[in-house]
Amino acid sequence: MVNTLTKADLVDKIYERSERKRSEVKDHVEYLLELIKKSIKKDHSLLLSGFGKFETYQKKPRKGRNPQTSETIVLPGRKVVVFRLSKKLRAEINPQ
């Protein structure tokens, strides 16, 4: 079973450690996520030192197949987001 940390969980954990109102903490988390989204939409890399890097790249159009009809189709190109762990975080996750 996979445990998921939600946005509400983040707000709660930050709220517990701060002296701010929960609504202020929620606004700050929302603002941070909005900054991340804007950066990604503009094709900017987003580097969070010690955590990782978000990058976007354009996938080329490619051939695909409709599994119901076996018809060959062309899938359009699309933008994808990739997250790469920092070396530091990777070492913490996979100690050797």
Secondary structure, DSSP 8 states (H G I E B T S, - for coil): ------HHHHHHHHHHHSSS-HHHHHHHHHHHHHHHHHHHHTT--EEETTTEEEEEEEE--EEEE-TTT--EEEE--EEEEEEEE-HHHHHHHS--
